[in-house]
Amino acid sequence: MFRDGALRTGGDLLTVRNPWNGEIVGSVPADTPDEVAEAVGDVRAAWRPPRPHQRAAVLRRSAALLRERAGELSVLISRESGVCVTETRRETERAAANLTVAAEEAERLRGEGIPVPGHDRLAVTVLEPVGIVAALTPFNRPLNQVVVKIAPAVAAGCAIVVKPSERTPLTALAFAGLLIEAGLPPGHLVVTTGPPGTIGPALAGHPEIDMITFTGSVATGRAVALAGAGRRLLLELGGNDPLIVLPGGDLGLAVRLAAEGAFATAGQSCRGVKRVIAVGETADVVAAGLVEAARRKRAGDPLDPSTDLGPLVSEESAAGVERRIADAVAAGAKLLCGGERRGALLTPAVLDHVPPDAELVAEETFGPVAPVIRVDSVDEAIAVANGTPYGLQAGVVTSDAAAFSRIAAELRVGAVNLNAGPQFDSPHIPFGGVKASGMGREGIRYAIREMSVTKTLTFPYP
C-alpha cells in the first residue's frame, strides 16, 4: 500500500502482466480490508485542508514533473495496459493538462454574498472540501483516469484514497510518488491495491469516507453505490455512444470520426464510438470508408511506434468481443473486414447492416469494432440512439442546423457534439451521463464542485 508518502510491502502479492506478451511487468501488495481501514483512519487523523494557493502550487509542480517524465510513464502505461505507445504519450499530456487546469481552478473557488430579505443580515457562502474522497478507477487510461479524480480532489482541498484496477496499478503508484514529490502532504494520499471484490466494498463502506467517485461497469457501480449509501457519489458507468450521420453532411469527416472513435485504445473507451447510425444513402459511403480506414490500421506490439492498435486488456475480453461479432453476423450483420483474434489482439472490425438489438450494439462493447446501423429517417436515428440503457455522449455529422437542434433536444445523453464524435472531451467542460451511464459530472471545474460543500455564514449589518 502506498501511504505516508511511500510504498509499503505486503505479504501476498498481485502480479501485473503485459497483455501483449504475458511478461510480468511488476507485483503489488494484495492489501486487506483491515489494512484499508487502518489507512483511512490515519488519513482522517492527518488531513488538514491546505490553502488554495498551496493546492495550486502542488498541482502545477506535478504537471511539470509529469511532462518531464512523460516518456518513462508512457512506456509503463503501455506495458501494463497494452495500449500502444503513440496513444499513451498523448495520455500523459492530457493528464498534465488536467493538472494544470485544476491548479487554475483551485485559485478560482468562489462563494457569494447574499443580502437576506426581511432581515438586517448579510449571508456569505464559502466552499469547503467534502473530506476524504475514495476513488475507484478502471484499467483503461490508467494515468488519466486517476488524474481526473485526484486533481479536482486536491484542488478542492480533499484527502484521497485511490483504488486503481488490479490490472493496471503500477501507473497509479508511480503518479502517487510524483504527487508527494510535488509537495502534497504525505498523509493526504493513499493508494491501495488488492482484489476488487474485497477492497472495493471495504473502501466504499468505510464510515470515514465522505465521497466516492467511481468509473467502471454498471453492475460494479451499483454495488459501490449500495456499499456507500448515504455518502456523496460521482459515478461514471460507461456508454454506448452513437455517431449519427445525416445526408448532406461531410461524409469524409464522418468516416474519420467513426474510425478514430471506434478504434482508439483498441476500442476500450467509455466515450468511444460504439454505434455508427447512418441515415439513408450515407450508409454505403460510411461503411466503405470505414473498411479503408480499418485496413490501414496496424495491430500489434504496443511498444512499436508504428503500431496503431494494441491488444485488449485480456484474452478473455478479446474473446468476448469476438463472440459478439459472431452473434451479430448470425443475426444478419455483414462482417466487412477484421475481427480476427490472436490472444488478446483483435484486428479492427467493420460490420454493416447490424440489427439494433444485436448484443454488439445493444450493450457496451469494449473492443475495436465499428458497427454500422442503417436507418431511414431522423426519427428512426433518434429512436435507435435512445434505445439502450446508456446515455453518455453522442456525435452528429450534419450541415442541417435544424436537424441537429432537434436531435440534440431529443437524445437522452449528457453531451451532443456537432460535427465531432462522442469522444470529444476537454478539461474545461462537464462530462457525465444519464440513465445507466451514471450520476454527477466530471470535468475539472465541475468535479471540484462535486467534491466541495457549501457553508453559509450570516452576519448582522453594522
Secondary structure per residue as TSV (DSSP state, phi and psi in degrees):
chain	resnum	aa	ss	phi	psi
A	1	M	-	360.0	137.4
A	2	F	E	-88.6	114.0
A	3	R	E	-153.5	154.1
A	4	D	T	54.1	33.3
A	5	G	T	83.2	8.6
A	6	A	E	-150.5	159.2
A	7	L	E	-87.7	123.9
A	8	R	-	-99.8	135.0
A	9	T	-	-74.4	159.1
A	10	G	-	-130.4	178.3
A	11	G	S	-75.2	-69.7
A	12	D	S	-81.0	150.1
A	13	L	E	-124.7	151.8
A	14	L	E	-108.6	133.1
A	15	T	E	-93.8	133.1
A	16	V	E	-105.2	125.1
A	17	R	E	-118.2	149.2
A	18	N	-	-73.7	121.3
A	19	P	T	-63.8	-21.1
A	20	W	T	-74.6	-47.2
A	21	N	T	-128.1	1.6
A	22	G	-	78.4	2.4
A	23	E	-	-66.3	150.7
A	24	I	E	-78.2	120.4
A	25	V	E	-88.6	-33.1
A	26	G	E	175.7	179.4
A	27	S	E	-133.4	147.6
A	28	V	E	-132.5	156.3
A	29	P	E	-64.2	141.6
A	30	A	-	-91.4	87.6
A	31	D	-	-64.0	155.5
A	32	T	-	-107.0	159.7
A	33	P	H	-56.6	-36.2
A	34	D	H	-64.6	-39.5
A	35	E	H	-66.6	-37.9
A	36	V	H	-63.7	-45.4
A	37	A	H	-60.1	-42.5
A	38	E	H	-63.5	-42.7
A	39	A	H	-65.4	-42.0
A	40	V	H	-63.0	-40.8
A	41	G	H	-61.2	-39.6
A	42	D	H	-65.8	-38.0
A	43	V	H	-62.6	-43.8
A	44	R	H	-59.0	-41.8
A	45	A	H	-69.2	-32.4
A	46	A	H	-88.5	-20.8
A	47	W	-	-71.9	123.2
A	48	R	-	-136.4	115.7
A	49	P	-	-58.1	123.4
A	50	P	-	-66.9	162.7
A	51	R	-	-69.9	154.5
A	52	P	H	-54.0	-40.1
A	53	H	H	-67.9	-29.9
A	54	Q	H	-70.2	-40.1
A	55	R	H	-61.8	-44.6
A	56	A	H	-61.4	-39.3
A	57	A	H	-64.0	-41.5
A	58	V	H	-62.2	-43.9
A	59	L	H	-67.4	-40.7
A	60	R	H	-65.4	-41.1
A	61	R	H	-66.4	-38.8
A	62	S	H	-67.2	-35.9
A	63	A	H	-63.3	-41.2
A	64	A	H	-65.2	-44.4
A	65	L	H	-63.3	-38.2
A	66	L	H	-63.8	-41.4
A	67	R	H	-66.9	-36.0
A	68	E	H	-63.2	-34.0
A	69	R	T	-109.2	22.7
A	70	A	H	-60.4	-40.4
A	71	G	H	-62.8	-47.0
A	72	E	H	-61.8	-44.7
A	73	L	H	-70.6	-36.3
A	74	S	H	-64.4	-36.2
A	75	V	H	-67.5	-41.5
A	76	L	H	-60.8	-44.9
A	77	I	H	-58.9	-45.9
A	78	S	H	-62.0	-40.8
A	79	R	H	-67.8	-37.4
A	80	E	H	-92.1	-20.7
A	81	S	H	-107.7	-22.0
A	82	G	-	85.6	-1.4
A	83	V	-	-73.6	138.1
A	84	C	-	-65.3	148.9
A	85	V	H	-66.1	-26.4
A	86	T	H	-63.3	-32.8
A	87	E	H	-81.6	-36.6
A	88	T	H	-69.8	-26.7
A	89	R	H	-63.9	-40.0
A	90	R	H	-67.4	-33.8
A	91	E	H	-63.9	-39.3
A	92	T	H	-65.4	-38.9
A	93	E	H	-68.3	-38.8
A	94	R	H	-62.1	-41.2
A	95	A	H	-65.3	-41.3
A	96	A	H	-63.3	-37.8
A	97	A	H	-64.2	-40.4
A	98	N	H	-62.4	-41.0
A	99	L	H	-64.1	-40.1
A	100	T	H	-65.1	-44.2
A	101	V	H	-64.3	-39.4
A	102	A	H	-62.4	-37.7
A	103	A	H	-61.5	-43.1
A	104	E	H	-65.0	-42.1
A	105	E	H	-69.7	-28.6
A	106	A	H	-60.5	-28.9
A	107	E	T	-92.1	2.6
A	108	R	T	-112.9	12.4
A	109	L	-	-64.4	123.1
A	110	R	-	-133.2	139.7
A	111	G	-	-102.9	-153.1
A	112	E	-	-152.4	158.8
A	113	G	E	-101.2	133.9
A	114	I	E	-129.5	107.8
A	115	P	E	-63.4	131.5
A	116	V	E	-93.7	110.3
A	117	P	T	-60.1	138.1
A	118	G	T	82.9	-3.1
A	119	H	T	-136.1	145.2
A	120	D	T	-86.7	58.1
A	121	R	E	-138.3	156.8
A	122	L	E	-116.5	130.2
A	123	A	E	-100.8	139.4
A	124	V	E	-127.4	130.5
A	125	T	E	-103.3	142.8
A	126	V	E	-130.8	150.0
A	127	L	E	-96.5	127.9
A	128	E	E	-120.6	151.8
A	129	P	E	-63.9	143.9
A	130	V	-	-66.4	-27.1
A	131	G	S	132.3	-124.1
A	132	I	E	-97.6	124.0
A	133	V	E	-103.8	128.7
A	134	A	E	-97.2	124.3
A	135	A	E	-115.5	120.6
A	136	L	E	-113.0	119.3
A	137	T	-	-119.2	154.3
A	138	P	-	-91.5	-176.7
A	139	F	S	-80.2	-29.2
A	140	N	S	-78.5	140.1
A	141	R	S	50.2	64.7
A	142	P	T	-68.0	-14.7
A	143	L	T	-89.1	-55.6
A	144	N	H	-68.4	-31.7
A	145	Q	H	-64.2	-31.6
A	146	V	H	-75.9	-42.7
A	147	V	H	-63.6	-41.0
A	148	V	H	-68.6	-9.6
A	149	K	H	-102.5	-42.1
A	150	I	H	-70.4	-43.4
A	151	A	H	-59.4	-49.8
A	152	P	H	-68.0	-30.3
A	153	A	H	-64.4	-45.0
A	154	V	H	-63.7	-43.5
A	155	A	H	-61.4	-35.0
A	156	A	H	-78.6	-14.4
A	157	G	T	94.5	13.8
A	158	C	-	-83.6	160.3
A	159	A	E	-90.4	159.5
A	160	I	E	-144.6	139.2
A	161	V	E	-119.1	119.5
A	162	V	E	-106.7	133.4
A	163	K	E	-118.3	95.8
A	164	P	-	-76.3	166.4
A	165	S	-	-58.0	142.2
A	166	E	T	-66.6	-15.7
A	167	R	T	-80.8	-29.4
A	168	T	S	-137.3	60.7
A	169	P	-	-88.7	-16.8
A	170	L	H	-67.9	-37.6
A	171	T	H	-64.6	-41.2
A	172	A	H	-61.6	-40.0
A	173	L	H	-67.2	-39.8
A	174	A	H	-63.5	-41.0
A	175	F	H	-68.8	-34.6
A	176	A	H	-60.1	-43.9
A	177	G	H	-62.1	-36.7
A	178	L	H	-65.2	-39.6
A	179	L	H	-63.2	-41.6
A	180	I	H	-64.2	-41.5
A	181	E	H	-61.1	-32.3
A	182	A	T	-77.1	-7.7
A	183	G	T	113.5	5.3
A	184	L	-	-66.6	133.2
A	185	P	-	-56.3	128.5
A	186	P	G	-56.4	-33.2
A	187	G	G	-76.5	-2.5
A	188	H	G	-94.5	-1.0
A	189	L	E	-139.4	130.8
A	190	V	E	-129.4	138.6
A	191	V	E	-120.1	117.4
A	192	T	-	-108.5	134.2
A	193	T	-	-119.8	136.9
A	194	G	S	171.3	179.0
A	195	P	-	-62.1	128.4
A	196	P	H	-63.5	-29.4
A	197	G	H	-66.8	-22.7
A	198	T	H	-108.8	-41.6
A	199	I	H	-73.1	-40.2
A	200	G	H	-57.1	-54.9
A	201	P	H	-62.8	-36.6
A	202	A	H	-63.6	-37.8
A	203	L	H	-75.6	-48.7
A	204	A	H	-63.7	-31.7
A	205	G	T	-92.8	1.1
A	206	H	-	-68.4	132.2
A	207	P	T	-65.7	-19.0
A	208	E	T	-88.0	-4.9
A	209	I	-	-81.5	128.5
A	210	D	-	-96.3	-24.3
A	211	M	E	-152.7	147.3
A	212	I	E	-122.8	127.4
A	213	T	E	-117.7	126.8
A	214	F	E	-137.0	138.4
A	215	T	E	-126.0	127.6
A	216	G	S	168.2	-155.4
A	217	S	-	-76.1	161.9
A	218	V	H	-62.5	-46.2
A	219	A	H	-60.9	-46.3
A	220	T	H	-68.3	-38.4
A	221	G	H	-61.8	-38.5
A	222	R	H	-68.6	-36.2
A	223	A	H	-65.4	-39.9
A	224	V	H	-63.1	-42.6
A	225	A	H	-62.5	-38.4
A	226	L	H	-66.4	-44.5
A	227	A	H	-64.6	-32.5
A	228	G	T	-101.5	23.5
A	229	A	T	-54.3	135.1
A	230	G	T	94.2	-7.4
A	231	R	S	-106.1	162.5
A	232	R	E	-69.3	138.9
A	233	L	E	-125.4	140.5
A	234	L	E	-132.1	106.6
A	235	L	E	-119.2	124.9
A	236	E	E	-116.9	107.3
A	237	L	-	-113.3	27.2
A	238	G	-	92.9	178.9
A	239	G	-	-157.7	167.6
A	240	N	-	-131.0	64.4
A	241	D	-	-74.5	130.9
A	242	P	E	-95.8	150.7
A	243	L	E	-114.0	114.0
A	244	I	E	-97.2	127.6
A	245	V	E	-116.6	120.7
A	246	L	-	-105.9	150.8
A	247	P	T	-57.5	143.5
A	248	G	T	89.9	-11.3
A	249	G	S	-81.1	174.5
A	250	D	-	-78.9	100.1
A	251	L	H	-72.9	-28.7
A	252	G	H	-62.5	-42.3
A	253	L	H	-63.4	-41.8
A	254	A	H	-59.7	-43.1
A	255	V	H	-63.7	-44.9
A	256	R	H	-62.2	-46.3
A	257	L	H	-63.0	-41.4
A	258	A	H	-65.2	-43.3
A	259	A	H	-66.9	-44.7
A	260	E	H	-62.0	-43.7
A	261	G	H	-73.3	-29.6
A	262	A	H	-85.3	-31.8
A	263	F	H	-106.1	-16.8
A	264	A	G	-61.8	144.3
A	265	T	G	55.3	32.6
A	266	A	G	54.2	32.6
A	267	G	G	76.0	9.1
A	268	Q	-	-97.4	66.2
A	269	S	-	-142.4	132.0
A	270	C	T	-65.0	-27.8
A	271	R	T	-103.5	13.4
A	272	G	S	-72.9	167.9
A	273	V	-	-75.4	112.4
A	274	K	-	-100.2	-21.1
A	275	R	E	-144.8	133.1
A	276	V	E	-105.9	109.2
A	277	I	E	-100.8	104.6
A	278	A	E	-103.9	124.7
A	279	V	E	-92.0	126.8
A	280	G	T	60.6	-135.2
A	281	E	T	-72.6	-5.3
A	282	T	H	-66.9	-23.6
A	283	A	H	-61.6	-42.4
A	284	D	H	-61.2	-45.5
A	285	V	H	-66.9	-44.0
A	286	V	H	-66.4	-43.6
A	287	A	H	-62.4	-44.9
A	288	A	H	-63.9	-41.3
A	289	G	H	-64.7	-37.3
A	290	L	H	-66.0	-36.5
A	291	V	H	-61.9	-45.2
A	292	E	H	-61.6	-43.6
A	293	A	H	-64.2	-42.0
A	294	A	H	-65.3	-39.2
A	295	R	H	-70.2	-20.1
A	296	R	H	-81.7	-15.0
A	297	K	-	-75.9	133.4
A	298	R	-	-102.1	117.6
A	299	A	B	-99.7	133.7
A	300	G	S	170.0	-142.9
A	301	D	-	-61.0	118.6
A	302	P	T	-67.6	-19.3
A	303	L	T	-87.1	-5.7
A	304	D	S	-81.1	119.8
A	305	P	T	-59.9	-18.6
A	306	S	T	-86.6	-4.0
A	307	T	-	-79.9	135.5
A	308	D	S	-98.2	-23.7
A	309	L	B	-148.4	120.4
A	310	G	-	-95.0	-169.2
A	311	P	-	-75.2	166.0
A	312	L	-	-73.9	172.7
A	313	V	S	-66.0	-22.0
A	314	S	-	-157.2	159.5
A	315	E	H	-63.6	-35.7
A	316	E	H	-61.0	-42.4
A	317	S	H	-63.7	-43.8
A	318	A	H	-63.5	-40.3
A	319	A	H	-64.0	-35.3
A	320	G	H	-65.7	-41.0
A	321	V	H	-67.4	-41.3
A	322	E	H	-57.1	-41.8
A	323	R	H	-65.8	-41.4
A	324	R	H	-63.7	-37.1
A	325	I	H	-62.3	-46.3
A	326	A	H	-62.0	-40.4
A	327	D	H	-65.3	-38.7
A	328	A	H	-65.1	-40.8
A	329	V	H	-63.2	-41.0
A	330	A	H	-63.6	-26.3
A	331	A	T	-89.7	1.5
A	332	G	T	120.6	-6.7
A	333	A	-	-71.5	156.7
A	334	K	E	-111.5	121.5
A	335	L	E	-82.9	110.6
A	336	L	E	-86.3	-30.4
A	337	C	E	-169.0	160.8
A	338	G	-	74.6	-161.0
A	339	G	-	81.3	13.8
A	340	E	-	-90.5	130.3
A	341	R	E	-110.4	137.8
A	342	R	E	-135.6	100.6
A	343	G	T	66.0	-124.3
A	344	A	T	-89.4	-3.1
A	345	L	E	-90.0	131.7
A	346	L	E	-129.6	123.6
A	347	T	-	-70.0	146.5
A	348	P	-	-59.7	129.9
A	349	A	E	-111.8	142.7
A	350	V	E	-123.9	127.6
A	351	L	E	-123.4	145.5
A	352	D	E	-121.0	162.4
A	353	H	S	55.0	39.9
A	354	V	-	-77.8	126.2
A	355	P	-	-64.5	136.0
A	356	P	T	-61.3	-20.3
A	357	D	T	-96.7	4.7
A	358	A	S	-65.7	142.1
A	359	E	H	-56.8	-31.4
A	360	L	H	-54.7	-35.6
A	361	V	H	-116.3	-15.2
A	362	A	H	-77.5	-28.4
A	363	E	S	-112.3	168.0
A	364	E	-	-75.2	119.6
A	365	T	-	-107.1	118.3
A	366	F	-	-95.0	86.1
A	367	G	S	-173.9	166.7
A	368	P	S	-78.7	75.6
A	369	V	E	-131.2	133.2
A	370	A	E	-116.9	93.3
A	371	P	E	-91.3	126.7
A	372	V	E	-97.8	122.4
A	373	I	E	-107.5	122.6
A	374	R	E	-91.8	132.1
A	375	V	E	-133.1	162.6
A	376	D	S	-100.2	-14.8
A	377	S	S	-153.6	167.0
A	378	V	H	-63.3	-39.6
A	379	D	H	-56.2	-45.7
A	380	E	H	-68.2	-36.9
A	381	A	H	-60.9	-43.6
A	382	I	H	-64.4	-43.6
A	383	A	H	-62.8	-42.3
A	384	V	H	-67.4	-43.7
A	385	A	H	-60.4	-39.6
A	386	N	T	-83.2	-3.2
A	387	G	S	-86.9	27.3
A	388	T	S	-129.7	166.0
A	389	P	S	-68.6	-12.1
A	390	Y	E	-93.9	161.4
A	391	G	E	-160.1	66.3
A	392	L	S	-93.3	-79.6
A	393	Q	E	-137.8	165.6
A	394	A	E	-148.7	156.5
A	395	G	E	-124.7	148.8
A	396	V	E	-133.6	127.3
A	397	V	E	-107.2	112.4
A	398	T	-	-163.8	158.3
A	399	S	S	-107.9	5.7
A	400	D	-	-98.9	102.2
A	401	A	H	-63.6	-37.2
A	402	A	H	-66.5	-40.7
A	403	A	H	-65.1	-41.3
A	404	F	H	-62.6	-43.9
A	405	S	H	-59.4	-40.4
A	406	R	H	-67.8	-45.3
A	407	I	H	-61.7	-45.4
A	408	A	H	-60.5	-36.3
A	409	A	H	-72.5	-31.6
A	410	E	H	-97.2	-16.8
A	411	L	-	-73.2	135.0
A	412	R	-	-95.3	80.3
A	413	V	S	-142.8	169.6
A	414	G	S	-82.2	-22.8
A	415	A	E	-155.7	144.1
A	416	V	E	-128.2	127.3
A	417	N	E	-113.4	122.5
A	418	L	E	-82.8	125.0
A	419	N	T	53.5	36.2
A	420	A	S	-148.7	157.3
A	421	G	-	-84.6	171.8
A	422	P	T	-63.2	-15.3
A	423	Q	T	-77.6	-4.9
A	424	F	-	-61.6	135.4
A	425	D	-	-151.6	161.0
A	426	S	-	-156.8	143.7
A	427	P	T	-67.4	-10.7
A	428	H	T	-90.7	-8.7
A	429	I	S	-119.2	158.0
A	430	P	-	-70.4	149.8
A	431	F	B	-137.5	126.4
A	432	G	-	165.4	170.7
A	433	G	-	-128.9	-170.3
A	434	V	E	-125.4	178.8
A	435	K	E	54.7	-134.6
A	436	A	T	-75.4	-2.6
A	437	S	T	-78.5	-5.2
A	438	G	E	127.0	-163.1
A	439	M	E	-149.7	147.9
A	440	G	S	85.3	176.4
A	441	R	-	-133.9	131.9
A	442	E	B	-90.5	-163.2
A	443	G	S	91.2	128.6
A	444	I	H	-52.8	-54.9
A	445	R	H	-60.0	-40.6
A	446	Y	H	-75.3	-35.4
A	447	A	H	-67.7	-35.6
A	448	I	H	-60.1	-42.9
A	449	R	H	-65.3	-36.8
A	450	E	H	-62.6	-32.4
A	451	M	T	-94.5	13.0
A	452	S	E	-121.6	155.8
A	453	V	E	-120.7	147.2
A	454	T	E	-93.1	125.0
A	455	K	E	-110.8	135.9
A	456	T	E	-108.7	129.5
A	457	L	E	-113.6	135.1
A	458	T	E	-121.7	143.1
A	459	F	E	-131.6	142.5
A	460	P	E	-72.1	142.1
A	461	Y	-	-65.2	144.7
A	462	P	-	-60.0	360.0
